[in-house]
């Protein structure tokens, strides 16, 4: 059998197409830090706060335990008594170690009852993150649905919804929050979910107003008009053409709203301490207690809790601004 002859190629071999170079994750992070240093600082505060929420007692959550209990310390070991029992704990020498300055044993010192400030800051971060995430999940979900429907249909429905929400916003948010918690069946000690849902309900008008403004401009885009021309229903147009294109704004609203919710929860605990549930520490509650006992004699607790609130709010605001610049193509540089 005759061997097949190779067909000679005509002309030079075509060069292989080079794929576009995609920088790695580390390079993207370094690029983000260089271009958005304040945003990177905000993300650092956010990640640090999330890491603090993992520092809960080992017996309950299976993670490394804290050196002290949020209620106090006893011979340097955690004491997992029910929260809310106001007791004075003694150190190894048998004397009450109150208002101690920061040391290797107590990083942020102790308060007037001998409780470790760092431990209570960590437990307060867990409470703030839990309430913040649940409240923003409720406010963002309901506010986005209302904003999309109202901005898409407009007309009498939009007018009626906006006037109703304007009437709700005419009341001060903090008074509305106190009123909601006062009429619940858990008036004496509302649970964390009750406080979170109350904060989320108060935040619905702000979220829907932002989403509605974005939808009003998005519904006039050509791809939305094309969807109507090909016969897409209103539900399909809102679900597949409008909602995916406003998700960047929704993410930014969620990230910046966390700082607002944390500040609102701290203000509520500061003004109305009886609404703070007994199963965890609270930055606003501890700050109010230190302020009422005297800032001059309780300096370190004030610095610890006020600093935690300020850094958390600053971190989420800076991170939200950076996300807006990255996700919004109109603000993206390079």
N, C-alpha and C positions, 0 to 999 in steps of 0.2 A: 504494500500500500504506500503510495507516495505521500511523503510528509507534507503537511500543509505549510505553505509559505506565509511568513508574517507579512502583513500588509504594511508597507512603509507609511509612516506618518507624513502628512503634508504640512509643512510650515513648522515653526517652533511650538513646543508644548505650551499650552495655556497655563499661566501661573495660577496657583491656588488662591482663592479668595480669602483674604485675612479677615477674621471675625473682629468686631470692635472690642477693644480692651475694656474690661469691666474691673474697676478697682475693687479690692477686697473690703471686707467689713471693717478691718482695722483702719485702712486708709480712709474709708468714708467717715469713721468716727473722728479721726484726726482732722479731716477736712471740716467736719461740722464744728469741732472745738475751735478751730482757727477762725472760721467765719462767724460763728455765733458763740462767743465766749460766755455771754450772760445766759444764753440758753443752756449751754453745757453746765454752768454753775447751777441753774435751776434743776436740771435733771440729776445732778449730784445730790442736791438736797432731797429730791423726791425718792431716789434710790436709797439714800440713807434712812429716810423715814420708813420706807418699806422694810428695810433690813431691821430696823428697831422693832417692828411688829412681830418679828420672829423670835425675839428674846423673851418669850413667855416661859412660865415654869415647865420643867421637863415632865412632871407628872400629868399635865393636862394636854399638852400638844406634841410631845415627843421630840422636842428640840432642846438644845443646851439651855440649862436653867440659869436664871439670874442669880447674882450673889445675895440678893435680899428680897424680901417680900414687899409688895406695895403697901402693906399695912405697917411695916416696921421691920426691925431686925432683932434676932435673939441668938446670941452667941455666934453671929456671923453666918447662920444657916437660914434658908428660906422657911417661913412659917406660913403654911397654907390654911389659914383660918378663913372663915366666911368674911367677905368684904363688908365693911360698915361697922365693925366692932371697934370703937374708938378706945384704944388701949395705949399705954405708954410702955415701950419696950426698953429694956436695959441692955447695956453692952457687957463685955466680959468683966469689967471692974465693978459692975453692980450699980453704976450711976447712970442717970438719964443723959443720953448723948443727944441733946437738942440743939438746933441751930448751929451745927458744926460746919466749919469751913471745908471746902473741897480738899480731899486727900486721896491717897492711893486706895483706900478702902471705900470711900464715898466720893465719887468723881465730881458730883455737883453739890456736895454737902448734904445736910439733913434739915428737916423742917422742925417746927415747934414740938412735934410729937415724936421726934427721933426717927422718922421715916426717911429712907434714902430717896433723895430727889431724883436721881438718875433712873431708879427703878420705876418711880411714878411717872416720869416723863415717857418711859418706854410703854407702860401700860396705857397712858393717855394717848400715845400714838396709835396703839391698836384700836382704841375706841374711836378716835377721829377718823381713821381709815375705814373702819367698818361702817360708820354712819355716813361718811362722805360717799363711799362707793354705792351704797344702797340708795341714798337720797338722789344722787346724780343719775343713777340708772332709772329711777322712777321719773324724775323730771325730764331727762333727755328722751326717754321712750314716749311718754305722753305728749311732751311739748313738740317733739318732731312730728308725730302723727297729726296733731292739731295744726301745726304750722304748714305742713305740706298740703293738707286738705284745704285749709283756709286760703293759702296763697294760690293754689291751683284753680279753685272754682271762683274765688272772688265774689262779687255781687252781694246779695243780701245776706248770704250765709257768712261771708267774711266780715261784713259789718256787724252782724249780731255777735259773732264770737269775739271780735276785738273789743266791742263795747262791754261785754261781760267781763273779759279779762282786765280791761281798764278799771272797771269798778272794783275788782279784786285787788288790783295794784294800788288803789287809792288809799288803802289802809297800810300803815307801817308794817313791814314784814315781820319785825320782832313781835309786835302786838298780835298779829295774825297767828304767829307760831304759838305764842302763849295761850291764845284762845283755843286753838285746836287741841293742844295738850290738856287744857283744863276741862274740855267737854268729853274727853275719852274716858272709858271705864277704868283706865290705869292712872288716875289723877295723882295718887300719892307717889308711886314710883313707876313711871312709864318704862317699858323695855327699850332696848336699843333700836329695835325695828320700828316701834311707835315713833320715837324721836326722828329716825331716818325718814319715815314716810311723811311726817309732818314737815320736815325741811324740804323734802322733794316736792310736796304739794305747793309750798310757797314759791319754789323755784320754777314751776311750770310756765307762768306768764313770760318770764324773761327768756326762757329757752325758745318758746314758740315764736316770740317776736323776732328773734334773730333768724330762726329757720324760715319764717314767712318772708322776711326780706330777701333772703337768698333765693327762695322759690319764685318770687315775683320776677326776678331777673332771669332765672334759669328757664322758666316756661316760655320765654320769648325767643329762645335759641332755635336755630334751624333744625337741629335733630329732633326737637320736640314737635315742631311743625310737621316734619316729615313723618313722625310716628302717627300723628293725627290723620295725615293724608292717606297712609296705607291702611287705615281703619283700626288702629289700636284703640282699645277702650280706655276710659279715664283711669281705671284701676291699674291697667298694664302700663300706661304712660307714666303714672306716678311711681309705680314700683320699679320699673326697669329703665326708665329714661331720666327721671328727675331725682329720685332718692339716691342712686349711686353717685350722681354728680354733685351732691351737696354733702356727702359724708365727710369730706375734709373739714367743712365748717362745723359739722356736728362733733367731730373729734376735738376740735379746738374749744368748742363750748364746754365739752365734758371736762377737758383738762384744766381750763381756767376756772370752771365752776367748783372744782374740788377745794380750791383755796377759799372761795367764798363760803362754802358749806362748813369748812373747818372753823372759820372765823365766826360764823353764825352759831355753831354749836358751842364754842367757847363763850360767846357772849350770853347765850341762854343759861349755861351752867354758872356763869359769873353772877347774873342778875337773879335767877330763880334756882338756887341750888337744890331745892326739893324735887325738881324734875330730873335730877341726875340719878340713873339707876344705880343700885348698890353693887353690881357685879364687876365694876371696873373703875379705875381712876379717870380723872378728867382734868385737862389743863385749865379750863376756865374755873372749875370748882376749886382746885388747889390754888390758883392765882387769887381768887376772891377770898379764900380763907387766909392766905398770907397777907393780903391787903387789909383785911379787917383786923388782924392781929397786930399789924404795925409793920410798915415797910422798913423802918429803921432797925428793927430787931429781927426781921425775917427777910433780909436782903437776898440771900442766895435762893430761896424758893421763888421769889419774884423774878429774879434773873433767869432761873431755869425754865419756868413755865411760860413767862412772857417771851423769852427767846425762842422756845420751841414753837409757839404760835406764829411768831414773826417769820421764822425761817421756813416753816411749812407753807404759809401763804405766799411768801416771796418765791419759794421754789416752784410751786404750781403755776404762779403767774408768769414767771420767766420761761418755764417749760412750755406753757401754752402759747406765748408769743413766738417762741422759736418754732413750734409746730405750725403755727399759722404762716410764718415766712417760708417754711419748707414745703407745705402742702398746697399753698395758694400759688398757682403758676404766674399770677400777675406780680407777685412779690419775690419770686425766685430769682436769684442772681447767679449767673454762671451755671 
